[in-house]
Amino acid sequence: MKENLRLSDLEILLKTLIGEEYQLFVFDPYLKLESDIAFNLKKTNEKAPLVLVNLAEEIVGYKNMSLTEFDYIFDFGNKNVNPNFKKTKFSYIANNDGSMRWVYPQENKSASFLNFYNASTFKAKLISNAIRVAFSLGMANLVAKSKFTILHKKELKPNKDYALLAHKTYSIFTGTAGLNRTALIELSTRGKSTHFIKIPIAKTSEKLIAKETEVLQQIKGKFDTFKIPQVFSVSNLNECVTTNEDLKSKARSNDLLKPHFDALNEMLIKTADLKKVEACSVYQNGKNNIAFIEAHAKTPRHDRMVRLLKGLIEQLNPEDNIVTSMAHGDFTPWNMFVGERKLYVYDWELSRENFSPLFDLFHFHLQTGILVEKVAFSVILNKIEKSLANPTLQKQIKKLNIDTDVAFKLYLLGVVSYYEALYLKQGTHSLQNQWQFRMWEEALLYLNRNEEMKQSINCREEFILELGNRLEKTPYAMLKMVEEEWDKISESSDLDIAILKGDVSGIKNFSTKHPLVIKSVVKEKSFMTIIQLFFRDGTFLSIDLIHQFKRKTLDMFSSSLMFKNRRRTGGNVYKPSLKNDFEYSFLFYTLNGADTPQKYQDFYSQKITHPEQDTILLYLNNKYGLKAKSFKSLFHYSSELRQKLIQELIDRDENRGWNRVKNNYNYLLDTIRDLKLNKGIIITFSGVDGAGKTTVISNFKKLIEEKYRKDVVLVRHRPGLLPILSAVKHGKEKAEKEAGTKLPRQGKNKNIISSLLRFGYYFADYIIGQFYIYFKYVLRGKVVLYDRYYFDFINDAKRSNIVLNRKFVKSLYALVWKPDLNFFLYADSDVILKRKQELKAQDIDVLTSRYQELFDGFNKRQTKGMYVAIQNHDFKDTMNAVESTFRKVS
């Protein structure tokens, strides 16, 4: 057997193909059975059929039992032939994680299992059509993950229990993992599905299936605008059997169409009832679910959701009247087909009476936006508002006096608290669950009016705590981490994490899809992945996931050292041994030509005792052929030490021969990726003297360096490749000093020729110098800040002692480098004159007007760069506006 078998998949195969009762025996000499769920293999009575699962290549008997003693043999080795048994061969198509998704007898030549599939997106249609083509061409093996054979004395459950339901073959959909998991058997004849049978896999799904049977019987013939499946009972009361509608003329839709609105409207009209908010089942269940989450919260995210949900309840008056109505509960594109005049709606297990109004409308848009379209909450909200304006529905909303804001809050209270409690019980979360968490939290933050509560959420800190919980599932070690606990990590610290390469993807998905993250930047390298996270509250975090320890083309040392000798702190953080952590730090900073930062010097000096320091010094001297005199000397950069390290690493097997070729190739690819993904940006600040540019630029530079850990280059006015003209007469140092102290706009030049020559000189500096700036700084990932830019020549050429036509100077901007982000800071003339009395009020007003006109025009016509005007009256507001804009383009 090539593939492993998951215990969860085996459970579904047993319940759908054998039934509830069996005695199970597993022959698994190569440990192919993965225990991904808690499932008792010995749970049934002695009279139940004997089932053997063979996970070896061949088997002739099981312990003291011959094969003929078994009633069923699940043979995953596919080598047994026994004339006393019937034989049914199966194939299955897998989910992305390798688990079974669709299982079908190989005699099923029509791919009828695709009738389960929601093929409403382009990708889904492509997959569906590809599978159908493969089946029609007799090449079904191309799409199957694997196959197995069942040898059986008795008929398998689909043919035994459903013999009276006309069908030729069948297929099985294994359902969505979790506490509500339900398997679905599809019966078909010549490719057309005739019946669907729902089979509970978990205890909670038994209740849901019973509920669906009850609901379908209650609403039979009650509604005219939509059709429901016909339901009837079979011998097993835990199952729900429904008929299938002819769906050839029907399709799925990710948008609400007329049949949807007609169905929603009719349900509202026929089931509307007036109650108190506190009597609405959504409100009652919501409060119960919140209490459960609060009592069993495991992560900061659960605590945060409790606070947000309670904040939502505070906005609802339990004594207010509200119209309640019946709801489907999972009114989504994958649970219905759209006909010319009617909907065909199935999967009613979450249906309830006494729900908040418009529940299904909100759910349709939320679930479609999260799981199918993957759009922002603002887009979903816009679709909801458009749907609420539908004339048919709007008439009913007004007639019943429905407050749509209250209805939406009740919907979120109900659905978020229900699934949060369910997933908390479940324990494991899929990638789709993470998408839901993110959107729900965004919606709750949007609706929550408790600003104090919203501001109390430190997104960076709470994310780090949740990341610590997530890392418990995988081997890891925190590098150069001076703190002992997750919640003690300083705002200025990045996270460097040693991790296995196979676990990088999971941590990356967890981080980038996290509810508190509004933007993420991922940079992949051959040896590490860098994740930059921008949080809702303006905080920032950079994470390095390192699976191989390299510096350019050199392999430094084996990553296994970090896991082999790791230790656990009292704050439940895994770190490498102090020896290995110091070794990594020493190599990292020395090979990068830098001293060890002071905070790490202090940390290692305090944590490593003097005897241990001597041991580590001896270890490093012997391992790398060094002659360091003292432990503390290793903190300080030495070119001689660096060259010795490089030579020692070059001579090692991991950096020689074919390994050297691979290392050089990977470094070349990493360099190309860096040039593409790690480019810096150019930002300019303009404005009249006294507008506050110097203060803003100084603080913004510090912010970028300390918070976003980016190198900043400050440039005044122009690239500066050519010196200012007065340097010819006074020398560069004296000329720059005079330029900084001299009042602006004091030049007496009125000659066009001299102005052209002066402007031509400075313009040449822009044309030539822009390439210098780009290649020296931007391509190396630095942020270039210009204190003034070419816009001064357009708007205030007199400042540079130039008198030229403004339109002429502006036209030449077409040849000048377009910065990524341009800020124009302005203030009222009276405010500026209080700061600086260098210009007249009239001049300030004229220059401000010119800049605003210029930036407005560039915003409309320029395709590259952003042009942002900010009124700088309040310094804090200005810095917030500058930073938020920077985050959008960084």
Salt bridges, closest charged atoms under 4 A:
GLU3 OE1 - LYS145 NZ 3.81
GLU11 OE2 - LYS15 NZ 3.55
GLU57 OE1 - LYS79 NZ 3.84
ASP97 OD2 - ARG6 NH1 3.67
GLU155 OE2 - LYS86 NZ 2.89
ASP161 OD2 - LYS157 NZ 2.79
GLU212 OE1 - LYS198 NZ 2.69
ASP224 OD2 - LYS270 NZ 3.62
GLU239 OE2 - LYS157 NZ 2.75
GLU245 OE2 - LYS227 NZ 3.09
ASP255 OD1 - LYS383 NZ 3.79
ASP262 OD2 - LYS258 NZ 2.80
GLU266 OE2 - LYS270 NZ 2.69
ASP273 OD2 - LYS275 NZ 3.58
GLU294 OE2 - LYS310 NZ 2.91
ASP330 OD1 - HIS363 NE2 3.17
ASP347 OD1 - LYS198 NZ 2.50
GLU349 OE1 - LYS198 NZ 2.81
GLU373 OE1 - LYS383 NZ 3.03
GLU420 OE2 - ARG301 NH1 2.71
GLU441 OE2 - ARG304 NE 2.35
GLU442 OE1 - ARG536 NH2 3.73
GLU451 OE2 - LYS454 NZ 3.46
GLU462 OE1 - ARG304 NH1 2.36
GLU462 OE2 - ARG307 NH2 3.30
GLU466 OE2 - ARG304 NH1 3.04
GLU466 OE1 - HIS514 NE2 2.56
GLU472 OE2 - ARG568 NH2 3.23
GLU484 OE2 - LYS575 NZ 2.97
GLU485 OE1 - LYS488 NZ 3.56
ASP487 OD1 - LYS488 NZ 3.59
ASP494 OD1 - ARG709 NH2 2.73
ASP496 OD2 - LYS480 NZ 3.46
GLU524 OE2 - LYS508 NZ 2.85
GLU583 OE2 - LYS623 NZ 2.77
GLU648 OE2 - ARG652 NE 3.75
ASP670 OD1 - ARG673 NH1 2.77
ASP674 OD2 - LYS525 NZ 3.29
ASP689 OD1 - ARG788 NH2 3.23
ASP689 OD2 - ARG799 NH1 2.47
GLU705 OE2 - LYS701 NZ 2.90
ASP711 OD2 - LYS782 NZ 3.38
ASP765 OD2 - ARG718 NH1 2.53
ASP787 OD2 - ARG716 NH1 3.86
ASP792 OD2 - ARG788 NH1 2.63
ASP796 OD1 - ARG745 NE 2.75
ASP820 OD1 - LYS864 NZ 3.60
ASP828 OD2 - HIS873 NE2 3.74
ASP843 OD2 - ARG745 NH1 3.66
GLU883 OE2 - LYS707 NZ 2.57
